[in-house]
Amino acid sequence: MNLKRLNKAIAETGYCSRRGADKLIEEGRVKVNNVLAGLGVKVTATDIISVNGQVITKNVENLYFVFNKPTGITCTTDENIKGNIISFINYPERIFPIGRLDKPSEGLIFLTNDGDIVNKILRSRNNHEKEYIVGVNKKITEWFLNKMRNGLPILETITKKCVVEKIDDYSFKIILTQGLNRQIRRMCEHLNYEVRTLKRVRIMNVELNRLKKGQMRPFTKEEFEGLLELIGDSSKTE
């Protein structure tokens, strides 16, 4: 029988992290098959896990979607927050976003109910590419492009070197392998530029292409197989 630790099983539902699950278990808020659970408990795929009396496990196949997030939508699963992505999509099964796009930004984001795949995609040391088109308020110079490419001091670190290409006087393409908070906006601000528009057009092998704002579609077979190949050797932990 395939057993896994309870904290891992909770994390794989997307409810919270393993550390968060441990805290819930310690606080006596988790039950397995309606029995209060302790740390170190192992469960199977058929066990029913509940948190605060709410069942979080369900026999639903893994779902993987591509979504074109409009501006003004917040990437949170907290449905009490106005304009949250879950209420906007209103999908009948529980899904959650992989990573974030800040509220003023738009473009490609993945949604899934498969918590096991999330960390493999998000860990920055796995060097998974994310591509953006950015519009700014001032003419783009070679000085600006070189500074952006070679790393800038933000959030008490230096950003990794990245690909930056000018599109026209006021827009550029940037490919990141990091996911620092509001990274592109902070990089531009450091150089006294203001981001006017920010659109993510690619995550690894999956491109936004013609998907309209506010629309969601399943991964194609080719996209999912390519994604699995890219994350096959990725670390799920720090």
N, C-alpha and C positions, 0 to 999 in steps of 0.2 A: 504494500500500500504506500502511495506517495504522500509522505508527511512533510509539512513545512512548519516553521515556527510561526506562532500566531502574529507576532509583530510584522513579519514579512507578508503574511496573507492579508493583513489589514492594509499595509502600504500598497499592495498590488491592486486593491480596489480603487486606489486614488483618494481614499478618505483622508489620509495624512501620511507623514513620513514614518519610518520605523521608530525613530526616537519619539515622535509624537504618539505612536501606538503604545510604546512602553509606558509613557506617562498615563495614558488612558487606562491601561491595564493596572498600573500601580494604584490609581485612584478608584479602582473597583467599578469602572464604568463599562467594562466589556464582558459579555457573556458568550459562551459557545454552547449551542444547543440548549439555550436557556439556563445554563449553569455558569455561575460567576467564574471567570478565568483568572489564572495567575501567570506571572512571568515564566517563560520557558515552555508554556503549553504548546503542543504541536497539533495541527489540524489537517484534515483532508479536504479535498475539493467538495465533498458532500456535506461537510459540517456547516451549520448556520451560525454566523457571527453577527452579533448585534452590539451597537454602541448607544448607550443611554436609551435602551429599549427599541432602537431603530435597527432593523436588519440592513446590513450593508453588503451582504453577499447575495448573489442572484445568479441563477443558471442562464447567463446570456453569453453568446459567443463574443469573442473579441472584435471590437469595432474600431475602424481607423478612418478618419475623415480629413479632408483638406477644406479649409474655410478661408474666404477672403473677408477679413475683418474690416468693417468700415471704421472711420474715425468716430470718436465719441463712445465707443464700446469698451468696457473695462474687462480685462482678462482675469476674472475671478469667478470662483464657484459659489461665492456668497451671494445668494439671491436676494438678500436684503439691500444690496448696493444697487442703486438705480443705474440702468444701462449695462448690467452684467452680461457677460457673453452667454451664460447658460439660459437665462430668460429670453435673450434675443433669439437664440437658435431654437429653443423650445422643442428639443428632441425628446421622444418618449422614453428612451433609456438614459441611465445616468452616464454622461461622458464629461470629460474635463480637458482643458487645454494643456498642451505640452509647451512649457515656456510661456513667455509673455510678449505682448506688443503693447506699449503704453497707450493711454487713451487717445492722444492726438495723432497716433500713427495708424497706418492701415496696411493691409496686405495679408500675406500667407501665414497661417498658423495651423498646426495639427491639433485634432481632438481625438480622444480615444477613451476607452474604459479599461485599457490594459496598463496598469501601473508598473508592470515589470519592465516595460520598454522605455519608460520616461527617463530614468537616470542615464541610460546608455546614450540617449540623444542629447541630454542637457550638459553632461560633463565637459567642460571646456577643454580639458587635456586630450579629449578624443579628436580634436581638430576638425569638427564637423562644420562645413561651410554654411554661412547664411548670407544671402546677397540682398542688398538694398539699393533703391534709387532715392536720392536725397536732393531736395531743393533748398537753397539758402538765399539769404537776403543781399549778398554782395557778390561781385564778380570773383570767380574762382581763379586763383593764381597758381603758378608752379610752386611757389613757396608753401601755399596752403596744402597742395596735393602731397608734397614731400613730407611735410610735418605729419599729416594724417597717416601716411604710409609707414612711417618709421617709429611710431609709438609716442604717446603723450601721457603726461602725468595727470591721472584722474583717480579719485577714490583711493588715494594712498598707494597707488601702484602705477606701473607703466603699461600702457596697452600694448598688445602684441603687434608686431609688424603685420600689415595687411595690404590687400590689393585695393587701390583707389584709382579710378579712371574718370577723367573729365568727360561729360556728355555734351554740355554747352556752357555758356558763361555762368549760369546760375544753378546747374545741377551736375551731380556726379554719381558714379556707381561705387559702392564699397562692399567688399567681401570680408566678413569677420569670422573668426573661429572662437571668439569669446562671447560671453553673455553678461557683461557688466551692466549694472542698472543704468538705463538711459545713456548707454555708452556713446552712441553717435552724437546725440545732442550735447553731451558733456565735452566730447572731443572738439566739436565745432565751437562751443562756447569758449573753450580754452584759447582758441585762435581768434576770438572776437567775431565769430560768425553766428548767425541765428538760423536754426533749421525752420524752414517754412512748411515743407512737406517731407514725409518719410514713409516709404512704401517698401515692405519686404516682398521680394519677387521670387525668391528661391530658398529652400532649406535642403541642403545636401543634393539629392538627385531629383527632388520634386519641385516643379516650377508652377508659378501662379497661372501663367499663360492667359487664357481668355475667360477664366472664372470671374463672374461679375461680383461687384461689391455686395456683401450680405449673403452670397450663395455658398453652399456647402455641397461637397460630393465625396463619395468613397474613394479611397486610393484605388488606382488601377492595379491589376495583377503585376504588371511590370514595375510600377513604382514601389510596391511593397516588397517585391523580391529584391530590387536594387537597394532599398533601405536596409533590409535584413543583412545584405552582404556588406554594406558600409559599416554597420554597427556590430558585426559579428565578433570583432576582436576588441570591442569597447569595454572599458571598465565601468561597472555600475556603482562603484564606490569611490570616495576621494582617494 
